[in-house]
């Protein structure tokens, strides 16, 4: 079935989220941290955590999020979804 849809262009993307704590759903894991760098292929997170178990999304914190020891770089090509989740 064909369906009419409205397309909305989003300005900024990662640039608009710089300085915010952003959650990234990647191919295998969920990462969260302060977005501090963006280039053509990677993003950089400060004070990052890897989320092993989310728990309910209507709670204020992750059920099992473990801090990583240093900043981390994520490949943009591996990011499936992102946003201000927690």
N, CA, C and O atoms as CSV, one atom per row, in Angstrom:
chain,resi,resn,atom,element,x,y,z
A,1,UNK,N,N,0.838,-1.160,0.000
A,1,UNK,CA,C,0.000,0.000,0.000
A,1,UNK,C,C,0.891,1.233,0.000
A,1,UNK,O,O,1.811,1.328,0.812
A,2,UNK,N,N,0.636,2.163,-0.883
A,2,UNK,CA,C,1.352,3.433,-0.890
A,2,UNK,C,C,0.691,4.376,0.091
A,2,UNK,O,O,-0.524,4.344,0.283
A,3,UNK,N,N,1.502,5.211,0.708
A,3,UNK,CA,C,0.998,6.110,1.730
A,3,UNK,C,C,1.684,7.456,1.598
A,3,UNK,O,O,2.897,7.515,1.397
A,4,UNK,N,N,0.933,8.530,1.705
A,4,UNK,CA,C,1.509,9.860,1.685
A,4,UNK,C,C,2.115,10.175,3.047
A,4,UNK,O,O,1.485,9.956,4.082
A,5,UNK,N,N,3.326,10.685,3.038
A,5,UNK,CA,C,3.971,11.079,4.280
A,5,UNK,C,C,4.575,12.461,4.115
A,5,UNK,O,O,4.912,12.876,3.006
A,6,UNK,N,N,4.709,13.167,5.221
A,6,UNK,CA,C,5.351,14.468,5.214
A,6,UNK,C,C,6.801,14.300,5.650
A,6,UNK,O,O,7.076,13.663,6.666
A,7,UNK,N,N,7.722,14.866,4.891
A,7,UNK,CA,C,9.137,14.800,5.219
A,7,UNK,C,C,9.555,16.107,5.861
A,7,UNK,O,O,9.282,17.187,5.337
A,8,UNK,N,N,10.221,16.000,7.002
A,8,UNK,CA,C,10.705,17.173,7.716
A,8,UNK,C,C,12.220,17.093,7.802
A,8,UNK,O,O,12.763,16.107,8.299
A,9,UNK,N,N,12.906,18.126,7.320
A,9,UNK,CA,C,14.355,18.148,7.377
A,9,UNK,C,C,14.798,18.670,8.735
A,9,UNK,O,O,14.334,19.715,9.192
A,10,UNK,N,N,15.699,17.936,9.374
A,10,UNK,CA,C,16.188,18.316,10.694
A,10,UNK,C,C,17.515,19.033,10.529
A,10,UNK,O,O,18.416,18.517,9.869
A,11,UNK,N,N,17.649,20.200,11.109
A,11,UNK,CA,C,18.879,20.971,11.044
A,11,UNK,C,C,19.784,20.605,12.227
A,11,UNK,O,O,19.305,20.372,13.337
A,12,UNK,N,N,21.065,20.558,11.982
A,12,UNK,CA,C,22.013,20.431,13.085
A,12,UNK,C,C,22.411,19.020,13.455
A,12,UNK,O,O,23.601,18.704,13.451
A,13,UNK,N,N,21.458,18.158,13.773
A,13,UNK,CA,C,21.782,16.790,14.189
A,13,UNK,C,C,22.672,16.769,15.415
A,13,UNK,O,O,22.313,17.300,16.465
A,14,UNK,N,N,23.849,16.144,15.274
A,14,UNK,CA,C,24.777,16.026,16.398
A,14,UNK,C,C,25.224,17.396,16.912
A,14,UNK,O,O,25.391,17.579,18.117
A,15,UNK,N,N,25.417,18.355,16.007
A,15,UNK,CA,C,25.910,19.671,16.416
A,15,UNK,C,C,24.988,20.341,17.429
A,15,UNK,O,O,25.466,21.005,18.349
A,16,UNK,N,N,23.696,20.179,17.278
A,16,UNK,CA,C,22.746,20.782,18.209
A,16,UNK,C,C,22.782,20.138,19.587
A,16,UNK,O,O,22.328,20.737,20.562
A,17,UNK,N,N,23.318,18.920,19.679
A,17,UNK,CA,C,23.375,18.204,20.955
A,17,UNK,C,C,24.722,18.330,21.656
A,17,UNK,O,O,24.913,17.750,22.725
A,18,UNK,N,N,25.650,19.069,21.081
A,18,UNK,CA,C,26.974,19.238,21.700
A,18,UNK,C,C,26.826,19.781,23.114
A,18,UNK,O,O,26.081,20.733,23.348
A,19,UNK,N,N,27.545,19.165,24.062
A,19,UNK,CA,C,27.500,19.579,25.449
A,19,UNK,C,C,26.405,18.906,26.256
A,19,UNK,O,O,26.374,19.040,27.479
A,20,UNK,N,N,25.511,18.189,25.602
A,20,UNK,CA,C,24.408,17.485,26.276
A,20,UNK,C,C,24.813,16.041,26.570
A,20,UNK,O,O,25.688,15.486,25.905
A,21,UNK,N,N,24.175,15.443,27.565
A,21,UNK,CA,C,24.332,14.010,27.816
A,21,UNK,C,C,23.368,13.301,26.867
A,21,UNK,O,O,22.149,13.428,26.980
A,22,UNK,N,N,23.946,12.555,25.934
A,22,UNK,CA,C,23.183,11.923,24.857
A,22,UNK,C,C,23.333,10.411,24.957
A,22,UNK,O,O,24.393,9.912,25.335
A,23,UNK,N,N,22.280,9.686,24.620
A,23,UNK,CA,C,22.305,8.226,24.592
A,23,UNK,C,C,22.334,7.767,23.144
A,23,UNK,O,O,21.571,8.257,22.311
A,24,UNK,N,N,23.227,6.816,22.847
A,24,UNK,CA,C,23.406,6.294,21.498
A,24,UNK,C,C,23.124,4.799,21.494
A,24,UNK,O,O,23.743,4.043,22.243
A,25,UNK,N,N,22.204,4.381,20.664
A,25,UNK,CA,C,21.900,2.966,20.457
A,25,UNK,C,C,22.719,2.536,19.246
A,25,UNK,O,O,22.447,2.960,18.123
A,26,UNK,N,N,23.725,1.690,19.478
A,26,UNK,CA,C,24.592,1.259,18.385
A,26,UNK,C,C,24.231,-0.165,17.978
A,26,UNK,O,O,23.240,-0.724,18.447
A,27,UNK,N,N,25.033,-0.736,17.112
A,27,UNK,CA,C,24.744,-2.074,16.605
A,27,UNK,C,C,24.667,-3.118,17.709
A,27,UNK,O,O,23.848,-4.034,17.632
A,28,UNK,N,N,25.506,-2.998,18.736
A,28,UNK,CA,C,25.536,-4.009,19.793
A,28,UNK,C,C,25.256,-3.482,21.191
A,28,UNK,O,O,24.742,-4.217,22.034
A,29,UNK,N,N,25.581,-2.237,21.448
A,29,UNK,CA,C,25.492,-1.713,22.806
A,29,UNK,C,C,24.780,-0.372,22.839
A,29,UNK,O,O,24.488,0.226,21.803
A,30,UNK,N,N,24.512,0.080,24.044
A,30,UNK,CA,C,23.970,1.409,24.279
A,30,UNK,C,C,25.036,2.178,25.048
A,30,UNK,O,O,25.541,1.709,26.068
A,31,UNK,N,N,25.369,3.358,24.550
A,31,UNK,CA,C,26.347,4.222,25.209
A,31,UNK,C,C,25.672,5.529,25.581
A,31,UNK,O,O,24.772,5.988,24.878
A,32,UNK,N,N,26.098,6.124,26.671
A,32,UNK,CA,C,25.581,7.418,27.074
A,32,UNK,C,C,26.734,8.232,27.644
A,32,UNK,O,O,27.629,7.689,28.292
A,33,UNK,N,N,26.707,9.528,27.399
A,33,UNK,CA,C,27.760,10.401,27.892
A,33,UNK,C,C,27.605,11.790,27.306
A,33,UNK,O,O,26.711,12.037,26.497
A,34,UNK,N,N,28.480,12.697,27.718
A,34,UNK,CA,C,28.437,14.076,27.252
A,34,UNK,C,C,29.080,14.152,25.866
A,34,UNK,O,O,30.254,13.820,25.703
A,35,UNK,N,N,28.315,14.587,24.882
A,35,UNK,CA,C,28.796,14.702,23.510
A,35,UNK,C,C,29.701,15.930,23.408
A,35,UNK,O,O,29.243,17.063,23.559
A,36,UNK,N,N,30.998,15.694,23.148
A,36,UNK,CA,C,31.958,16.803,23.127
A,36,UNK,C,C,32.699,16.952,21.801
A,36,UNK,O,O,33.404,17.941,21.604
A,37,UNK,N,N,32.556,15.996,20.893
A,37,UNK,CA,C,33.250,16.091,19.617
A,37,UNK,C,C,32.516,15.378,18.510
A,37,UNK,O,O,31.904,14.331,18.721
A,38,UNK,N,N,32.582,15.962,17.315
A,38,UNK,CA,C,31.942,15.376,16.131
A,38,UNK,C,C,32.829,15.663,14.926
A,38,UNK,O,O,33.277,16.794,14.738
A,39,UNK,N,N,33.085,14.640,14.110
A,39,UNK,CA,C,33.703,14.870,12.806
A,39,UNK,C,C,32.943,14.057,11.770
A,39,UNK,O,O,31.828,13.612,12.044
A,40,UNK,N,N,33.506,13.852,10.601
A,40,UNK,CA,C,32.787,13.160,9.531
A,40,UNK,C,C,32.476,11.706,9.837
A,40,UNK,O,O,31.484,11.172,9.341
A,41,UNK,N,N,33.307,11.053,10.646
A,41,UNK,CA,C,33.139,9.614,10.855
A,41,UNK,C,C,32.911,9.194,12.295
A,41,UNK,O,O,32.420,8.091,12.535
A,42,UNK,N,N,33.253,10.038,13.264
A,42,UNK,CA,C,33.179,9.652,14.674
A,42,UNK,C,C,32.557,10.734,15.537
A,42,UNK,O,O,32.490,11.903,15.156
A,43,UNK,N,N,32.102,10.312,16.715
A,43,UNK,CA,C,31.700,11.247,17.761
A,43,UNK,C,C,32.514,10.912,19.002
A,43,UNK,O,O,32.993,9.787,19.148
A,44,UNK,N,N,32.672,11.879,19.889
A,44,UNK,CA,C,33.438,11.662,21.117
A,44,UNK,C,C,32.550,11.932,22.316
A,44,UNK,O,O,31.867,12.955,22.374
A,45,UNK,N,N,32.560,11.007,23.281
A,45,UNK,CA,C,31.804,11.157,24.520
A,45,UNK,C,C,32.762,11.294,25.689
A,45,UNK,O,O,33.728,10.540,25.798
A,46,UNK,N,N,32.496,12.257,26.563
A,46,UNK,CA,C,33.211,12.388,27.839
A,46,UNK,C,C,32.335,11.807,28.933
A,46,UNK,O,O,31.108,11.810,28.830
A,47,UNK,N,N,32.970,11.312,29.970
A,47,UNK,CA,C,32.265,10.706,31.103
A,47,UNK,C,C,31.249,9.668,30.610
A,47,UNK,O,O,30.084,9.701,31.006
A,48,UNK,N,N,31.694,8.744,29.742
A,48,UNK,CA,C,30.772,7.792,29.125
A,48,UNK,C,C,30.441,6.602,30.016
A,48,UNK,O,O,31.195,6.243,30.921
A,49,UNK,N,N,29.303,6.011,29.732
A,49,UNK,CA,C,28.884,4.752,30.348
A,49,UNK,C,C,28.388,3.830,29.253
A,49,UNK,O,O,27.885,4.277,28.222
A,50,UNK,N,N,28.537,2.535,29.492
A,50,UNK,CA,C,27.938,1.536,28.623
A,50,UNK,C,C,26.756,0.951,29.387
A,50,UNK,O,O,26.876,0.597,30.560
A,51,UNK,N,N,25.628,0.855,28.721
A,51,UNK,CA,C,24.396,0.392,29.362
A,51,UNK,C,C,24.209,-1.079,29.017
A,51,UNK,O,O,23.976,-1.436,27.862
A,52,UNK,N,N,24.316,-1.926,30.039
A,52,UNK,CA,C,24.133,-3.361,29.827
A,52,UNK,C,C,22.683,-3.789,30.014
A,52,UNK,O,O,22.243,-4.770,29.414
A,53,UNK,N,N,21.944,-3.065,30.838
A,53,UNK,CA,C,20.526,-3.367,31.049
A,53,UNK,C,C,19.785,-2.058,31.283
A,53,UNK,O,O,20.132,-1.296,32.185
A,54,UNK,N,N,18.774,-1.800,30.478
A,54,UNK,CA,C,18.072,-0.515,30.556
A,54,UNK,C,C,17.094,-0.432,31.705
A,54,UNK,O,O,16.951,0.626,32.319
A,55,UNK,N,N,16.414,-1.530,32.012
A,55,UNK,CA,C,15.288,-1.445,32.934
A,55,UNK,C,C,14.144,-0.752,32.204
A,55,UNK,O,O,14.150,-0.664,30.976
A,56,UNK,N,N,13.184,-0.269,32.940
A,56,UNK,CA,C,12.038,0.416,32.346
A,56,UNK,C,C,12.453,1.802,31.861
A,56,UNK,O,O,13.191,2.508,32.548
A,57,UNK,N,N,11.984,2.188,30.691
A,57,UNK,CA,C,12.337,3.495,30.144
A,57,UNK,C,C,11.616,4.644,30.844
A,57,UNK,O,O,11.935,5.806,30.591
A,58,UNK,N,N,10.660,4.350,31.710
A,58,UNK,CA,C,9.973,5.434,32.417
A,58,UNK,C,C,10.604,5.734,33.780
A,58,UNK,O,O,10.063,6.524,34.553
A,59,UNK,N,N,11.744,5.107,34.075
A,59,UNK,CA,C,12.471,5.426,35.306
A,59,UNK,C,C,13.562,6.459,34.996
A,59,UNK,O,O,13.876,6.712,33.833
A,60,UNK,N,N,14.127,7.042,36.039
A,60,UNK,CA,C,15.097,8.118,35.841
A,60,UNK,C,C,16.524,7.641,35.607
A,60,UNK,O,O,17.377,8.440,35.223
A,61,UNK,N,N,16.804,6.374,35.826
A,61,UNK,CA,C,18.168,5.895,35.632
A,61,UNK,C,C,18.154,4.507,34.997
A,61,UNK,O,O,17.141,3.807,34.996
A,62,UNK,N,N,19.321,4.135,34.455
A,62,UNK,CA,C,19.472,2.818,33.858
A,62,UNK,C,C,19.586,1.757,34.951
A,62,UNK,O,O,20.088,2.035,36.040
A,63,UNK,N,N,19.124,0.556,34.662
A,63,UNK,CA,C,19.226,-0.532,35.630
A,63,UNK,C,C,20.687,-0.952,35.825
A,63,UNK,O,O,21.115,-1.189,36.955
A,64,UNK,N,N,21.454,-1.047,34.732
A,64,UNK,CA,C,22.871,-1.408,34.829
A,64,UNK,C,C,23.667,-0.620,33.795
A,64,UNK,O,O,23.812,-1.055,32.652
A,65,UNK,N,N,24.184,0.543,34.198
A,65,UNK,CA,C,25.070,1.356,33.363
A,65,UNK,C,C,26.401,1.454,34.075
A,65,UNK,O,O,26.467,1.864,35.234
A,66,UNK,N,N,27.471,1.074,33.376
A,66,UNK,CA,C,28.784,1.062,34.002
A,66,UNK,C,C,29.685,2.107,33.361
A,66,UNK,O,O,29.825,2.171,32.140
A,67,UNK,N,N,30.295,2.929,34.221
A,67,UNK,CA,C,31.191,3.984,33.751
A,67,UNK,C,C,32.391,3.384,33.046
A,67,UNK,O,O,32.947,2.377,33.484
A,68,UNK,N,N,32.783,4.010,31.955
A,68,UNK,CA,C,34.009,3.646,31.269
A,68,UNK,C,C,35.139,4.511,31.818
A,68,UNK,O,O,34.880,5.630,32.262
A,69,UNK,N,N,36.385,4.031,31.803
A,69,UNK,CA,C,37.464,4.737,32.481
A,69,UNK,C,C,37.916,6.038,31.823
A,69,UNK,O,O,38.568,6.855,32.473
A,70,UNK,N,N,37.587,6.249,30.552
A,70,UNK,CA,C,38.063,7.435,29.847
A,70,UNK,C,C,37.080,7.794,28.743
A,70,UNK,O,O,36.087,7.097,28.533
A,71,UNK,N,N,37.357,8.877,28.045
A,71,UNK,CA,C,36.517,9.273,26.910
A,71,UNK,C,C,36.471,8.150,25.889
A,71,UNK,O,O,37.361,7.300,25.848
A,72,UNK,N,N,35.431,8.149,25.065
A,72,UNK,CA,C,35.265,7.100,24.067
A,72,UNK,C,C,34.832,7.717,22.735
A,72,UNK,O,O,34.139,8.733,22.698
A,73,UNK,N,N,35.257,7.081,21.653
A,73,UNK,CA,C,34.869,7.493,20.307
A,73,UNK,C,C,33.948,6.432,19.733
A,73,UNK,O,O,34.228,5.238,19.837
A,74,UNK,N,N,32.849,6.866,19.128
A,74,UNK,CA,C,31.916,5.953,18.472
A,74,UNK,C,C,31.892,6.243,16.974
A,74,UNK,O,O,31.908,7.402,16.560
A,75,UNK,N,N,31.853,5.200,16.176
A,75,UNK,CA,C,31.739,5.374,14.735
A,75,UNK,C,C,30.298,5.755,14.397
A,75,UNK,O,O,29.360,5.078,14.817
A,76,UNK,N,N,30.125,6.820,13.651
A,76,UNK,CA,C,28.787,7.272,13.279
A,76,UNK,C,C,28.041,6.196,12.478
A,76,UNK,O,O,26.820,6.082,12.581
A,77,UNK,N,N,28.775,5.411,11.682
A,77,UNK,CA,C,28.149,4.390,10.844
A,77,UNK,C,C,27.491,3.284,11.673
A,77,UNK,O,O,26.639,2.560,11.158
A,78,UNK,N,N,27.870,3.140,12.947
A,78,UNK,CA,C,27.328,2.087,13.806
A,78,UNK,C,C,26.177,2.571,14.682
A,78,UNK,O,O,25.593,1.779,15.422
A,79,UNK,N,N,25.843,3.853,14.610
A,79,UNK,CA,C,24.774,4.396,15.434
A,79,UNK,C,C,23.439,4.201,14.738
A,79,UNK,O,O,23.245,4.646,13.606
A,80,UNK,N,N,22.521,3.533,15.424
A,80,UNK,CA,C,21.194,3.296,14.875
A,80,UNK,C,C,20.196,4.366,15.291
A,80,UNK,O,O,19.314,4.732,14.514
A,81,UNK,N,N,20.333,4.870,16.520
A,81,UNK,CA,C,19.411,5.882,17.041
A,81,UNK,C,C,20.123,6.642,18.153
A,81,UNK,O,O,21.051,6.124,18.774
A,82,UNK,N,N,19.682,7.879,18.401
A,82,UNK,CA,C,20.286,8.664,19.458
A,82,UNK,C,C,19.290,9.704,19.949
A,82,UNK,O,O,18.342,10.063,19.251
A,83,UNK,N,N,19.531,10.181,21.175
A,83,UNK,CA,C,18.669,11.226,21.704
A,83,UNK,C,C,18.927,11.473,23.178
A,83,UNK,O,O,19.796,10.854,23.790
A,84,UNK,N,N,18.156,12.386,23.728
A,84,UNK,CA,C,18.243,12.736,25.152
A,84,UNK,C,C,17.290,11.812,25.896
A,84,UNK,O,O,16.167,12.200,26.216
A,85,UNK,N,N,17.737,10.583,26.174
A,85,UNK,CA,C,16.865,9.532,26.708
A,85,UNK,C,C,16.778,9.580,28.229
A,85,UNK,O,O,15.673,9.505,28.766
A,86,UNK,N,N,17.876,9.700,28.935
A,86,UNK,CA,C,17.860,9.684,30.412
A,86,UNK,C,C,18.486,10.946,30.934
A,86,UNK,O,O,18.574,11.136,32.147
